[in-house]
Amino acid sequence: MVVTIIGAGQMGRSIGTRFAAGGIAVEVIDSDDGDARALADELAGRGDAEATVAAGGQATGEVVVLALPYDALPAAVRQYGDDLAGKVVVEISNPVDFSTFDRLVAPPDSSAAEEVAGLVGDGTSVVKAFNTTLAKPLLDGEVAGQQLDVLIAGDDEDAKQKLAVLIEAGGLRPIDVGPLRRARELERLGFLHMSLQARLGWHFRSAVKFLS
Ligand SMILES: NC(=O)c1ccc[n+]([C@@H]2O[C@H](COP(=O)([O-])OP(=O)(O)OC[C@H]3O[C@@H](n4cnc5c(N)ncnc54)[C@H](OP(=O)(O)O)[C@@H]3O)[C@@H](O)[C@H]2O)c1
């Protein structure tokens, strides 16, 4: 199993680190080839699993993570569309209005994940995940000694299960929260969590966790 990560920024690095720690081969794509190379080298240097730059910029992984800003998603789906056919596509964005930091910009009766699901072809399964885990805790794999929860929404049970196995391998706890429309709640939760950072002085080092 190979996971393609498109976007070698903060989240690409953190998700790649967790997957590599779980022994999962990762290939990286970025709009900047140098950034893709640097992340692939960093992950390969850990020695846990193979990590490469995607040859020819083509996403060959069975699972493709769109570690991209919300605004970049439509163009990326167009750009990598053929590569996404039949794959599990993981959408991770928090579509926040960063000019006001006071609202989400995805349509109120939808979500970024559902928008992406409307852009990919039939047979491609979009799963929402990782938007409620912040980059630094994800990189570390824990907060205050606690395992991180990764909340997953999607309409394809097999796709969610495939991702859950990868998440578990990376030392995290996957929680299936239901169908893809639950992404609306996940995006609101992700936004709420972000909005608390300055208010509570957490410096983006906190985690959303369910206890029972
Ligand atoms: N940071 C967090 O703690 C966090 C937590 C949860 C969810 N998220 C979500 O995760 C997503 C990524 O966030 P991030 O913090 O990782 O952002 P980031 O650090 O800005 O990384 C995004 C990367 O994607 C690259 N990129 C943009 N368009 C591309 C394309 N078409 N093809 C290939 N690469 C492309 C960017 O390259 P350029 O710089 O060259 O444009 C950049 O390297 C966002 O949707 C965010 O809402 C972030």
The ligand as an SDF file (V2000), in Angstrom:
LIG
                    3D

 48 52  0  0  0  0  0  0  0  0999 V2000
   -1.9810   23.3810    9.8790 N   0  0  0  0  0  0  0  0  0  0  0  0
   -2.8520   22.7420   10.6600 C   0  0  0  0  0  0  0  0  0  0  0  0
   -2.6810   22.6050   11.8960 O   0  0  0  0  0  0  0  0  0  0  0  0
   -4.0830   22.1310   10.0470 C   0  0  0  0  0  0  0  0  0  0  0  0
   -4.8880   21.3030   10.8490 C   0  0  0  0  0  0  0  0  0  0  0  0
   -5.9930   20.6710   10.2780 C   0  0  0  0  0  0  0  0  0  0  0  0
   -6.2910   20.8610    8.9420 C   0  0  0  0  0  0  0  0  0  0  0  0
   -5.5190   21.7010    8.1990 N   0  0  0  0  0  0  0  0  0  0  0  0
   -5.8560   21.8630    6.7870 C   0  0  0  0  0  0  0  0  0  0  0  0
   -4.8550   21.1750    6.0530 O   0  0  0  0  0  0  0  0  0  0  0  0
   -4.6810   21.7980    4.7820 C   0  0  0  0  0  0  0  0  0  0  0  0
   -3.1970   22.0830    4.5650 C   0  0  0  0  0  0  0  0  0  0  0  0
   -2.7910   22.9470    5.6040 O   0  0  0  0  0  0  0  0  0  0  0  0
   -1.2320   23.2120    5.8790 P   0  0  0  0  0  0  0  0  0  0  0  0
   -1.1830   23.9410    7.1700 O   0  0  0  0  0  0  0  0  0  0  0  0
   -0.4640   21.9800    5.6600 O   0  0  0  0  0  0  0  0  0  0  0  0
   -0.9190   24.2400    4.6790 O   0  0  0  0  0  0  0  0  0  0  0  0
    0.5110   24.6170    4.0690 P   0  0  0  0  0  0  0  0  0  0  0  0
    1.5510   24.4600    5.1130 O   0  0  0  0  0  0  0  0  0  0  0  0
    0.3160   25.9230    3.3960 O   0  0  0  0  0  0  0  0  0  0  0  0
    0.7530   23.4740    2.9720 O   0  0  0  0  0  0  0  0  0  0  0  0
    0.0350   23.3940    1.7500 C   0  0  0  0  0  0  0  0  0  0  0  0
    0.9920   22.9120    0.6910 C   0  0  0  0  0  0  0  0  0  0  0  0
    0.2550   22.5900   -0.4970 O   0  0  0  0  0  0  0  0  0  0  0  0
    0.9910   23.0670   -1.6080 C   0  0  0  0  0  0  0  0  0  0  0  0
    0.0930   23.2060   -2.7520 N   0  0  0  0  0  0  0  0  0  0  0  0
   -0.8490   24.1510   -2.9910 C   0  0  0  0  0  0  0  0  0  0  0  0
   -1.5060   23.8760   -4.1440 N   0  0  0  0  0  0  0  0  0  0  0  0
   -0.9760   22.7310   -4.6370 C   0  0  0  0  0  0  0  0  0  0  0  0
   -1.2400   21.9100   -5.7870 C   0  0  0  0  0  0  0  0  0  0  0  0
   -2.2030   22.2130   -6.6810 N   0  0  0  0  0  0  0  0  0  0  0  0
   -0.4830   20.8020   -5.9730 N   0  0  0  0  0  0  0  0  0  0  0  0
    0.4920   20.4790   -5.1010 C   0  0  0  0  0  0  0  0  0  0  0  0
    0.7790   21.2030   -4.0010 N   0  0  0  0  0  0  0  0  0  0  0  0
    0.0560   22.3070   -3.7620 C   0  0  0  0  0  0  0  0  0  0  0  0
    1.5540   24.3630   -1.1050 C   0  0  0  0  0  0  0  0  0  0  0  0
    2.5990   24.7990   -1.9380 O   0  0  0  0  0  0  0  0  0  0  0  0
    2.8390   26.3980   -2.1310 P   0  0  0  0  0  0  0  0  0  0  0  0
    3.2500   26.9030   -0.7930 O   0  0  0  0  0  0  0  0  0  0  0  0
    3.9030   26.4270   -3.1590 O   0  0  0  0  0  0  0  0  0  0  0  0
    1.4980   26.9460   -2.5900 O   0  0  0  0  0  0  0  0  0  0  0  0
    2.0290   23.9660    0.2870 C   0  0  0  0  0  0  0  0  0  0  0  0
    3.3100   23.3660    0.2360 O   0  0  0  0  0  0  0  0  0  0  0  0
   -5.5340   23.0760    4.7880 C   0  0  0  0  0  0  0  0  0  0  0  0
   -6.7230   22.8260    4.0910 O   0  0  0  0  0  0  0  0  0  0  0  0
   -5.8390   23.2930    6.2700 C   0  0  0  0  0  0  0  0  0  0  0  0
   -7.1020   23.9170    6.4800 O   0  0  0  0  0  0  0  0  0  0  0  0
   -4.4210   22.3340    8.7040 C   0  0  0  0  0  0  0  0  0  0  0  0
  1  2  1  0
  2  3  2  0
  2  4  1  0
  4  5  1  0
  4 48  2  0
  5  6  2  0
  6  7  1  0
  7  8  2  0
  8  9  1  0
  8 48  1  0
  9 10  1  0
  9 46  1  0
 10 11  1  0
 11 12  1  0
 11 44  1  0
 12 13  1  0
 13 14  1  0
 14 15  2  0
 14 16  1  0
 14 17  1  0
 17 18  1  0
 18 19  2  0
 18 20  1  0
 18 21  1  0
 21 22  1  0
 22 23  1  0
 23 24  1  0
 23 42  1  0
 24 25  1  0
 25 26  1  0
 25 36  1  0
 26 27  1  0
 26 35  1  0
 27 28  2  0
 28 29  1  0
 29 30  1  0
 29 35  2  0
 30 31  1  0
 30 32  2  0
 32 33  1  0
 33 34  2  0
 34 35  1  0
 36 37  1  0
 36 42  1  0
 37 38  1  0
 38 39  2  0
 38 40  1  0
 38 41  1  0
 42 43  1  0
 44 45  1  0
 44 46  1  0
 46 47  1  0
M  CHG  2   8   1  16  -1
M  END
$$$$
